[in-house]
Amino acid sequence: MSELSKPEEDLQEPGEAQGPVEVQLLAAEVGEAPSDLASYPPASCSTPVEPLPREILNEMMANLMKFLLLKYRAKKLTSLAEMLNNVFRDNQEHFPVVFSQALEYLQLAFGVEVKEVDPTEHIYVLVPTLGLTCDEMLSDGQGLPKAGLLVLVLSVIMCSGDPAPEEAVWGALSRMGVYVGSEHCVFGEPRELLTQVWVWERYLEYQQVPDSDPARYEFLWGPRAYAETSKEQIMAFVLRVRQRALRAFPLLSAEAAREEKEGAWDRVAAL
């Protein structure tokens, strides 16, 4: 990300950060957030604060995520003060736990990481996971980030040995609620995204298995995936978030998780 702007005080209301349809879709996604969100007291408070109901905390997290995704698409920095003033206002004591959960969900679902660049002023920048730039191709900055799904697909291909049978990829996506032939509220129709968009962008290759009759197809890493990340980085990321992912967002399929235990690092080293 380049030419990042500093935080602005006159930012739109969180509910106005995206169009009505995107707001509803994002709220629906947050509705699947971890059920233990309401069980945490605010981490930075010296006096006990009564936990809010899950529905209220989920709404607060949805508003924060909309705010941060607006910043991400606009390539702007944000700050602790800006988030408190624009999103939390009268509920600032609940910021620590909501912020922590929002960061986890942004990374696992959308492939967006929030990094603190100024610890003194608490200034943050939003960057794509592992440096993947697929979201920069969103037309006019519209749509929700999809780098998180790309990380999932690349990890499934890697754990399957590269190439991966398309059935393994579709199976992993179906376990996270993304189905071939169905329009997903964030990722759209997955077959078009994987076999056309990401093939055209050279993140993936999609080809017929040689001599297969009837025809079978498989996915491979594309040259742009190799240029922007590596299998070692993908595996390190998967291992780093695995415990959180299994609780919040199924980053790995069951097959990939088993293969990880059986020595996925050995296969990566051999590639």
Solvent accessible surface area in square Angstrom, and as a share of the most:
residue,aa,sasa,rsa
1,M,71,0.32
2,S,70,0.45
3,E,167,0.75
4,L,58,0.29
5,S,46,0.30
6,K,159,0.67
7,P,36,0.23
8,E,63,0.28
9,E,143,0.64
10,D,122,0.63
11,L,28,0.14
12,Q,89,0.39
13,E,80,0.36
14,P,12,0.07
15,G,46,0.44
16,E,104,0.47
17,A,9,0.07
18,Q,13,0.06
19,G,38,0.37
20,P,106,0.67
21,V,102,0.58
22,E,31,0.14
23,V,31,0.18
24,Q,123,0.55
25,L,55,0.27
26,L,0,0.00
27,A,48,0.37
28,A,60,0.46
29,E,20,0.09
30,V,2,0.01
31,G,40,0.38
32,E,131,0.59
33,A,3,0.03
34,P,12,0.07
35,S,85,0.55
36,D,41,0.21
37,L,0,0.00
38,A,23,0.18
39,S,76,0.49
40,Y,96,0.37
41,P,82,0.51
42,P,9,0.06
43,A,88,0.68
44,S,92,0.60
45,C,43,0.26
46,S,115,0.74
47,T,93,0.54
48,P,138,0.87
49,V,37,0.21
50,E,147,0.66
51,P,67,0.42
52,L,41,0.20
53,P,71,0.45
54,R,77,0.28
55,E,128,0.57
56,I,75,0.38
57,L,2,0.01
58,N,17,0.09
59,E,110,0.49
60,M,18,0.08
61,M,1,0.00
62,A,6,0.05
63,N,39,0.20
64,L,0,0.00
65,M,0,0.00
66,K,10,0.04
67,F,1,0.00
68,L,0,0.00
69,L,0,0.00
70,L,29,0.15
71,K,1,0.00
72,Y,19,0.07
73,R,48,0.17
74,A,48,0.37
75,K,74,0.31
76,K,45,0.19
77,L,26,0.13
78,T,0,0.00
79,S,11,0.07
80,L,47,0.23
81,A,58,0.45
82,E,2,0.01
83,M,0,0.00
84,L,33,0.17
85,N,81,0.41
86,N,16,0.08
87,V,23,0.13
88,F,4,0.02
89,R,124,0.45
90,D,132,0.69
91,N,55,0.28
92,Q,73,0.33
93,E,65,0.29
94,H,6,0.03
95,F,18,0.08
96,P,29,0.18
97,V,11,0.06
98,V,0,0.00
99,F,25,0.10
100,S,65,0.42
101,Q,16,0.07
102,A,0,0.00
103,L,47,0.23
104,E,16,0.07
105,Y,6,0.02
106,L,0,0.00
107,Q,21,0.09
108,L,1,0.01
109,A,2,0.02
110,F,1,0.00
111,G,1,0.01
112,V,0,0.00
113,E,30,0.13
114,V,22,0.13
115,K,103,0.44
116,E,76,0.34
117,V,81,0.46
118,D,46,0.24
119,P,96,0.60
120,T,116,0.67
121,E,113,0.51
122,H,76,0.34
123,I,30,0.15
124,Y,24,0.09
125,V,11,0.06
126,L,1,0.01
127,V,32,0.19
128,P,16,0.10
129,T,0,0.00
130,L,35,0.17
131,G,42,0.40
132,L,0,0.00
133,T,33,0.19
134,C,8,0.05
135,D,13,0.07
136,E,97,0.44
137,M,85,0.38
138,L,40,0.20
139,S,85,0.55
140,D,132,0.68
141,G,30,0.29
142,Q,106,0.47
143,G,24,0.23
144,L,7,0.04
145,P,0,0.00
146,K,35,0.15
147,A,0,0.00
148,G,4,0.04
149,L,1,0.00
150,L,0,0.00
151,V,1,0.01
152,L,2,0.01
153,V,0,0.00
154,L,0,0.00
155,S,0,0.00
156,V,5,0.03
157,I,0,0.00
158,M,3,0.01
159,C,4,0.02
160,S,44,0.28
161,G,28,0.27
162,D,23,0.12
163,P,56,0.35
164,A,0,0.00
165,P,68,0.43
166,E,22,0.10
167,E,104,0.47
168,A,37,0.29
169,V,1,0.00
170,W,31,0.11
171,G,19,0.18
172,A,5,0.04
173,L,1,0.01
174,S,37,0.24
175,R,118,0.43
176,M,22,0.10
177,G,34,0.33
178,V,1,0.00
179,Y,115,0.44
180,V,58,0.33
181,G,64,0.62
182,S,55,0.35
183,E,139,0.62
184,H,30,0.13
185,C,42,0.25
186,V,9,0.05
187,F,7,0.03
188,G,17,0.16
189,E,40,0.18
190,P,0,0.00
191,R,93,0.34
192,E,90,0.41
193,L,12,0.06
194,L,0,0.00
195,T,24,0.14
196,Q,111,0.49
197,V,56,0.32
198,W,5,0.02
199,V,50,0.29
200,W,194,0.68
201,E,16,0.07
202,R,145,0.53
203,Y,0,0.00
204,L,1,0.01
205,E,71,0.32
206,Y,59,0.22
207,Q,73,0.32
208,Q,82,0.37
209,V,27,0.16
210,P,99,0.62
211,D,150,0.78
212,S,12,0.07
213,D,139,0.72
214,P,112,0.71
215,A,53,0.41
216,R,125,0.46
217,Y,76,0.29
218,E,19,0.09
219,F,0,0.00
220,L,36,0.18
221,W,7,0.02
222,G,1,0.01
223,P,54,0.34
224,R,55,0.20
225,A,0,0.00
226,Y,116,0.44
227,A,86,0.66
228,E,46,0.21
229,T,7,0.04
230,S,35,0.23
231,K,13,0.06
232,E,89,0.40
233,Q,87,0.39
234,I,0,0.00
235,M,1,0.00
236,A,44,0.34
237,F,3,0.01
238,V,1,0.01
239,L,65,0.32
240,R,138,0.50
241,V,0,0.00
242,R,32,0.12
243,Q,139,0.62
244,R,79,0.29
245,A,2,0.02
246,L,98,0.49
247,R,111,0.41
248,A,15,0.12
249,F,19,0.08
250,P,53,0.33
251,L,3,0.02
252,L,12,0.06
253,S,8,0.05
254,A,51,0.40
255,E,84,0.37
256,A,5,0.04
257,A,13,0.10
258,R,132,0.48
259,E,53,0.24
260,E,34,0.15
261,K,151,0.64
262,E,133,0.60
263,G,21,0.20
264,A,2,0.01
265,W,114,0.40
266,D,106,0.55
267,R,72,0.26
268,V,5,0.03
269,A,86,0.67
270,A,88,0.68
271,L,112,0.56
